[in-house]
Amino acid sequence: MSEDGSGGFALPAFNAGNALLQFKRALRDLALVERGNGFELRGKRVVELDVVGPVITVRLARQLALTPQWDGVTVKSAGDQRKLVDEVKKRLARWAQED
């Protein structure tokens, strides 16, 4: 048994390009519409994406608005990616309740 606690298995390296494709697919599955480098809900921008080197930088709208305030998120691993998809789901549910 390995002493580093990983059980002898190394985690695969994070590939920002592949992760971006997976993230875009997940956002489309949530009924968001892709426009350029971002995604919209009912014509309002809610997510903007950019790949900077080995990470994905994301801007996530705080509120559903024509000119939203943004939260910045950096995705550096598959775990970060899963957390971000969960956060988008939470915000979509909150915005649906507010309508």
Secondary structure, DSSP 8 states (H G I E B T S, - for coil): --TTSSTT-------HHHHHHHHHHHHHHTT-EEETTEEEETTEEEEEEEEETTEEEEEEESSS-SS--EEEEEE-SHHHHHHHHHHHHHHHHHHHHH-
